[in-house]
């Protein structure tokens, strides 16, 4: 979606390493990549603060949703907040499938458990160590619950009968950022080209491409108006 126009415009080839946010930032800290495109703001801020990254910018956003069976055996859909929903699931011991991979989604899930005052453990809590699509399918098979970004749910909803039971909470917000790896820490990184990508993704052309990316007529992401950030 984004990369072919950039590659054509600047005569380069972008090698993509598709991993969760936690692993992506570790690659950045090691100087194994030139730029990271992630969605866990607290971790992104630490990445910049420790000198590993520079020029972080907001790119786009969607939100997280709590998925579960339509009959909702834990009653999570009747809750007043995401933490309340998580408490209901834990109280009933109904299967909850966690990504368990230090991704941005996993970070958000851990934040919600912490807000709920619960350390999830037991046979009902499954750390899959898998991507979002695999987790949705595992939750489907186990008739359990999972936290998903809305975009992946939209892409998979024809493959699952899980439904959205909780959405719209302030703590389910899911912003994405892009950060160049700091050349003062890793002199070998292609900083100039990385900043061209940052500028492209957050500029008018990138925002237009992101806004136009849809599945079944629904946008998967929404762009920030001016492409600026911290």
N, C-alpha and C positions, 0 to 999 in steps of 0.2 A: 504493500500500500504506500508506505512512505519512502522506502529506500530506492526503488528503481528510478524515480524522478531525480532524487538526489545524486545517485551514482552517474546518471546520464549528464546531469548539469555540471558535475565537478570531475568527471572522467576518472572515477575511482570505483573500488569494489569494497563494500562493507561486509565484513565477516560477522555474522550474528552468533552469539553464544546464548542460547535460550535457557536461562536458569531462573530460579526464584530470586527475589530481591536480596536476601541474605548472602547467597552465593555470588550474585553479581557484584555486590559491594566488596566482598573478599577478593574477587578478581581485580577490582579497581585498586584496592589497597596494595595488592601485590604488583601492580603495574602490568598486569597481563592483558588489559584492555585499555582503550583510549577514552571511552565514554561509557557511562551507565545510564540506563533508562529504567526507572524503578518506581515503586509505589509503597513506601513506608517512611513517612516524613521524619519521624524521630531518628531512624537509622541514617537517613540522608543527611540530616543536620549534623550527626556525629561524624559522618564521613567527611564533610566539609570542615568541621571544627578540628579534626585531628590532622588536617593538612593533606588528606588523600584526594580531595576533590575541590573544584573551584567553579564558580559561575553556575550554580544551580538555578534552574528556571522551571517554573510551572509549565506543564504542557497541556494536560487534559484531565478530565475526571469522569468517573461514574460512581457507582455505590455498591456496597455489599448487601446481600440479601440472605436471610436464613431460609434454607430449603428444608422441606420435610414432607412426609406422606400427607395426602389430602385428609385422611381421618385424624391426623395429628394426635397420636396416642399420648404425648406428653402435655398436650394443651398449650404448647408454646405460642401458638397463634393468638391466644387470648391474653397474652402478657402485655404489660404496659411499656416495656422497653426490651432491648436486646439482652442486657444482663438478666432481667427477669425471665426471659425465654430460656436462657442457658440454665438458670437455676431450676426451671421446671423440667428440663431434659435430664439434668443430673439427678433430681429428686426421684424421677421415675426409672432412671437407669436405662433409658432407651438409647439405642446405638447413635453415637455421634462420630462421624468420620472427619478426622482432622487431616489437613495436608501434612503436618508434621515435618515440614521441609525448610523452615525459616524463610519462607517466601513472604511477600507483603501481606498476602491473605492470612497466612499463619500468624504473622505478627499482630494483625488486627484481631484474630480469634483469641490470642493470648491476652490482649488488652481487655477484651470483653469478659473473659473468665476472671481476670483480676478484678474488674469492676463488680463482678457478681460475688466476689469473695470466695471463689472456689478454685481449688487446684484439682483439675479433672484427672481422675484415675479410676481404674477398674476395667472389667471386661467390656463394658459398654462404650468405653472411649478408645477409639482405634486411630492410631497415628499411622497414616498410610505411607508417608514419604513419597507421595505421588503428585502429579500435576492436577490442576483443577478439574479437567474433564474426567480423569480416572476416579477422582474422589466423588464426583456427582454420580457416576455409574455404580460405585461401591455403595453409596448411600441408598441408591435406588434398589439394589439387590438386597440390602439388609433392612429395608423399610425404616431407615433411620434419617438423621438430620445432618446437614453440612452447611457451612458458611461459604458462600460463593460470591465472586464479583458478578455483577449483573450481566456484563457482556458475555462471559462464558456460559451463564445460564441460558441466555437468549440463544446462543449458538447450539446448545445441547437440549433445549426443551422438547424437541421432537423425539429425542431418544430416551426421555425420562418422564415418569408421571409424578415426580416430585413437584410441589408447588411452592410459591413464595408465601411464607407464613409471617415474616417480620421484615419490614423495610421502612425507609424514611427517617430512621433515627439519626440524630446528629453524629453519633459515634459510629455510624455505618458509612460515612463519607469516605471516598476512595480517590484521592488525588494522585496523579502521576507527575514525576519530575525527571529532568534530564540533567546530568552533571558530567562535566569534563574531568578527567583524571588530571591531577595537578602536576605540571611539568617540573616544578621545583622539587617534587618528591621522586619523580621518575622521569629523568631527562630524555629517555628514549621514546616516550609516547608521542604520537602525532597530534600534538595539541592544536596546531593551526587548523588541521582538517577536522578535528573533533569539534572545535568551535564553529566551523562552517556547518556541521551537522546540527549543533545546538541551535544556531541561528535559523537554519532551514526549517527544523521541526517546529520551532516556536514562532516562525514568521508567517506571513500571509498564505504562502503556498502550502506549508505544512498544516496549518490550521484548517485550510479548505479541504485538504485530503482527509484529515481526521474526521471532520464534520460530515463528510460525504460517505464515510464507511458505515454501511448498514447491513443488517441481516434481517430478512423478511420485512424490509421496509422500516426497521427500527434502528436508530443510531446506537452504536455500542459505546460511544464516548462523546463527551461534550468538551469543547475547547474553552480555554481562558481567553478573554477578549483581546489582550494586548501582548500575550506571549512573554510576560516578564515575571520575574520571581526573585527569590532571595539568593 
